[in-house]
Amino acid sequence: MVNIDFVPNDYIQERESSKANFLCLVLFAALMGAIGVTFSIIKMKQKVVRSELAAVNARMTQAAQQISQLDELKTKGKAMMKTMVLTAELLEPIPKSVILACLTNNLPGGVSLLELELTQEERKVSKAASSGTSQYSKAATNPTGAGAPTAKIFDTFLKIGGIAPSDIEVAAYIASLSRSILLDNVALVESKEHTIEETKFRQFKLEATLKQEVQLSSDDLLRIREQHDGTS
């Protein structure tokens, strides 16, 4: 028995062509969707990278500002030290330049001075000490009996500020100043830790007094100044 197909060939070809076109459209749509998703993922990653880069730049800018402030402190400290060398000498026999040279000569490695303040206060003499003077000594020093003025005694106090890598260097600096022939009563007032770019350092403040009984010869002054010039 012979099967006779009454469907035209053109209709069959057109139907197959429509199926192929529909399949191509589906594949094209899937491909465009994949491209769109990939593009969205790339955009999201770029946004995350930009935000992280902005955060890193902000941290670098902040660190650079902190480093600049630290360098400015060091520069001001050096300028202050040079200015103090050129200023007038103290009324006492020990000039300011010699005191500054003593402080810088005893600096351990890695320690820098940032500030130095010198103040003078009149020493208060107790009435018991003044009344303990014998009448003979008063007569010898003041034979006319007139009330001669007593010479005033001034104490010189130092406030020292600087930075150091650790408290070990601060302790070494205190020990070195305590052995100095110029200073007495060297004491630590404050020591704080600071961090810049994961680098830790100590900012310290010391107090000391200038010895009254020190008598320096011209050779001693010259030797201290030469040591200061060699270390600066």
C-alpha positions as CSV (number, residue, x, y, z in Angstrom):
1,M,0.0,0.0,0.0
2,V,1.4,3.4,-1.0
3,N,1.3,6.3,1.5
4,I,0.5,9.5,-0.2
5,D,1.5,12.8,1.7
6,F,-0.8,15.6,0.8
7,V,1.3,18.3,2.8
8,P,3.2,20.5,0.4
9,N,7.0,20.5,0.6
10,D,7.1,24.3,0.9
11,Y,5.1,24.1,4.1
12,I,7.4,21.5,5.6
13,Q,10.5,23.5,4.7
14,E,8.9,26.7,6.1
15,R,8.0,24.9,9.4
16,E,11.5,23.5,9.8
17,S,13.0,27.0,9.1
18,S,10.7,28.5,11.7
19,K,11.9,25.9,14.3
20,A,15.5,26.7,13.4
21,N,14.9,30.4,13.7
22,F,13.2,30.0,17.1
23,L,16.1,27.8,18.4
24,C,18.6,30.5,17.2
25,L,16.6,33.2,19.0
26,V,16.6,31.2,22.2
27,L,20.3,30.5,22.0
28,F,20.9,34.2,21.2
29,A,18.8,35.3,24.2
30,A,20.7,32.9,26.5
31,L,24.0,34.1,25.2
32,M,23.0,37.8,25.7
33,G,21.7,36.9,29.2
34,A,25.0,35.3,30.1
35,I,26.9,38.3,28.7
36,G,24.7,40.6,30.8
37,V,25.2,38.6,34.0
38,T,29.0,38.5,33.4
39,F,29.1,42.2,32.8
40,S,27.1,42.9,36.0
41,I,29.5,40.7,38.0
42,I,32.5,42.5,36.5
43,K,30.9,45.9,37.4
44,M,30.3,44.8,40.9
45,K,33.9,43.6,41.3
46,Q,35.1,46.9,39.8
47,K,33.0,48.8,42.4
48,V,34.4,46.7,45.2
49,V,38.0,47.2,44.0
50,R,37.4,51.0,43.7
51,S,36.1,51.2,47.2
52,E,39.1,49.2,48.6
53,L,41.5,51.3,46.6
54,A,39.8,54.5,47.9
55,A,40.2,53.1,51.5
56,V,43.9,52.3,50.9
57,N,44.5,55.7,49.5
58,A,42.8,57.3,52.5
59,R,45.0,55.3,54.9
60,M,48.1,56.2,52.9
61,T,47.1,59.9,52.9
62,Q,46.5,59.8,56.7
63,A,49.8,58.0,57.3
64,A,51.6,60.5,55.1
65,Q,50.1,63.3,57.1
66,Q,51.2,61.7,60.3
67,I,54.7,61.2,59.0
68,S,54.7,64.9,57.8
69,Q,53.7,66.0,61.3
70,L,56.5,63.9,62.9
71,D,59.0,65.3,60.4
72,E,57.7,68.8,61.2
73,L,58.2,68.1,64.9
74,K,61.7,67.0,64.4
75,T,62.4,70.0,62.2
76,K,61.0,72.4,64.8
77,G,63.1,70.6,67.4
78,K,66.3,71.0,65.4
79,A,65.4,74.7,64.7
80,M,64.7,75.3,68.4
81,M,68.1,73.7,69.4
82,K,69.9,75.9,66.9
83,T,68.1,79.0,68.1
84,M,68.9,78.2,71.7
85,V,72.6,77.9,70.9
86,L,72.5,81.4,69.5
87,T,70.5,83.0,72.4
88,A,72.1,84.8,75.3
89,E,73.8,82.8,78.0
90,L,72.3,82.3,81.5
91,L,73.1,84.6,84.3
92,E,74.7,81.6,86.1
93,P,78.3,80.5,85.2
94,I,76.9,77.7,82.9
95,P,75.7,79.1,79.5
96,K,72.6,77.7,77.7
97,S,74.7,76.4,74.9
98,V,76.7,74.2,77.4
99,I,73.5,72.9,78.9
100,L,72.2,72.1,75.4
101,A,75.4,70.4,74.5
102,C,75.2,68.3,77.7
103,L,71.7,67.2,76.8
104,T,72.6,66.3,73.2
105,N,75.9,64.6,74.1
106,N,74.2,62.1,76.3
107,L,71.5,61.1,73.8
108,P,71.4,57.4,73.1
109,G,71.0,56.1,69.6
110,G,67.5,56.7,68.1
111,V,66.5,59.4,70.7
112,S,65.7,62.9,69.5
113,L,65.0,66.1,71.5
114,L,61.9,68.0,70.6
115,E,61.5,70.6,73.4
116,L,63.5,72.2,76.2
117,E,62.3,74.7,78.8
118,L,64.5,76.4,81.4
119,T,62.9,78.2,84.3
120,Q,64.4,79.9,87.3
121,E,62.9,80.2,90.8
122,E,64.3,82.0,93.8
123,R,65.3,79.6,96.5
124,K,63.4,80.1,99.7
125,V,65.8,80.3,102.8
126,S,64.1,79.2,106.0
127,K,64.2,81.6,109.0
128,A,65.9,78.9,111.1
129,A,68.8,78.8,108.7
130,S,69.1,82.6,108.5
131,S,68.8,83.0,112.3
132,G,71.5,80.4,112.9
133,T,74.2,82.8,111.8
134,S,76.2,84.0,114.7
135,Q,76.5,87.6,115.8
136,Y,80.3,87.4,115.2
137,S,79.8,86.4,111.5
138,K,77.2,89.2,111.1
139,A,79.6,91.7,112.5
140,A,82.4,90.5,110.3
141,T,80.4,90.7,107.2
142,N,78.7,93.9,108.2
143,P,81.0,95.9,110.5
144,T,78.9,99.1,110.2
145,G,75.8,97.4,111.5
146,A,73.8,98.5,108.5
147,G,71.4,96.0,107.0
148,A,73.2,94.9,103.8
149,P,71.0,93.0,101.3
150,T,71.5,89.3,101.1
151,A,72.5,87.7,97.7
152,K,69.6,85.9,96.2
153,I,70.0,82.2,95.1
154,F,68.1,80.9,92.1
155,D,67.4,77.3,91.2
156,T,67.3,76.4,87.5
157,F,64.7,73.8,86.4
158,L,64.8,72.0,83.1
159,K,61.8,70.4,81.3
160,I,63.0,68.1,78.5
161,G,60.8,66.5,75.8
162,G,61.7,64.1,73.0
163,I,61.0,60.8,71.3
164,A,62.7,57.4,71.5
165,P,62.2,53.9,70.0
166,S,61.3,52.4,73.4
167,D,61.4,52.9,77.1
168,I,64.9,51.2,77.2
169,E,66.4,54.2,75.4
170,V,64.5,56.6,77.7
171,A,65.9,54.8,80.8
172,A,69.4,54.9,79.3
173,Y,69.0,58.6,78.7
174,I,67.9,59.3,82.2
175,A,70.8,57.3,83.6
176,S,73.2,59.1,81.4
177,L,71.9,62.5,82.4
178,S,72.0,61.5,86.1
179,R,75.7,60.9,85.7
180,S,76.2,64.3,84.2
181,I,78.2,66.9,86.1
182,L,75.7,69.6,85.3
183,L,72.3,68.0,86.2
184,D,70.7,66.7,89.3
185,N,67.3,65.1,90.2
186,V,66.6,63.8,86.7
187,A,63.1,62.2,86.7
188,L,60.6,60.8,84.2
189,V,57.4,62.8,84.1
190,E,55.6,61.1,81.2
191,S,56.1,58.4,78.6
192,K,53.4,57.7,76.0
193,E,53.3,55.3,73.1
194,H,52.5,56.5,69.6
195,T,52.2,54.5,66.4
196,I,52.7,55.7,62.8
197,E,52.5,53.2,59.9
198,E,52.8,50.3,62.4
199,T,56.0,51.9,63.8
200,K,55.8,52.4,67.5
201,F,57.8,55.0,69.4
202,R,57.7,56.7,72.9
203,Q,57.2,60.4,73.5
204,F,58.7,61.3,76.8
205,K,59.0,64.2,79.2
206,L,61.7,64.6,81.8
207,E,62.5,67.1,84.6
208,A,65.8,68.0,86.1
209,T,67.6,70.7,88.1
210,L,70.9,72.4,87.4
211,K,73.6,71.9,90.0
212,Q,74.5,75.1,91.8
213,E,78.0,74.0,93.0
214,V,79.3,73.2,89.5
215,Q,82.4,75.2,88.5
216,L,83.4,74.6,84.9
217,S,86.7,75.8,83.6
218,S,87.2,77.1,80.1
219,D,88.7,73.8,79.1
220,D,85.6,72.0,80.3
221,L,83.3,74.3,78.4
222,L,85.4,73.9,75.3
223,R,85.4,70.1,75.6
224,I,81.6,69.9,76.0
225,R,81.0,72.2,73.0
226,E,83.4,70.2,70.9
227,Q,81.5,67.0,71.7
228,H,78.3,68.7,70.9
229,D,79.6,69.9,67.5
230,G,80.9,66.3,66.8
231,T,77.5,64.8,67.5
232,S,75.3,67.4,65.7
